[in-house]
């Protein structure tokens, strides 16, 4: 009951300069947003998880 879990999370944004076609970029972002979170995947209790995040432009 004293353990705290620290996780990292990246949020993908579609407004950065890229050589990827627009539809591919948007498809990748949709797939990443629909992915299971790390805390759900590992079965971590939500009241003991701390998430640090970053935004990445594609």
N, C-alpha and C positions, 0 to 999 in steps of 0.2 A: 504493500500500500504506500510505500515511500518512493517508489521508482517513478521518474519523470522521463518521458521519451521526447527527444528533439528531432524534428523532421524538417526537411527542406521541400519547398514546392515552387515550381516554375509556372508562370502564366504566360502563354504564348499570345502575341499580338500580331495581327496581319498587316500592319501599316508600315513596316520597315522596307528598305530597299532590298530587292532579291532578284535572282535570275530564275527563280522557280515560277512556273505559270501560276496565275492567280487561283484557278480552281484546285490545283494540287496543294497550294499553300492553305487554302480554306479547308480542304478535306483533312489535311494533317492536323489542323487546329481543332476541328470537330472531333476527330478520333482521340486526340490528347485530352480534351475536356470530358469525354465520355469514359475515360479510363478510370478504373477503381483507384481510390486514394490509398496511400501507403498504410495509413492507420487501419483501414478496413481490410486490406490485404493481409496484414500481419495480425489482425485481431486485437489491436491495442485498445485499452479502455479510453474513451474520449475525454474523461476528466483528468487524464494524466499526460496528455499530448500537447506539446508546444510546437507550432509550425512557424518557420521563417520562410519568407517568400521573396521572389524576384520576378520581374517582368522581362520577357525576351521578345524583341521585335524580329519577325521573320521577313 
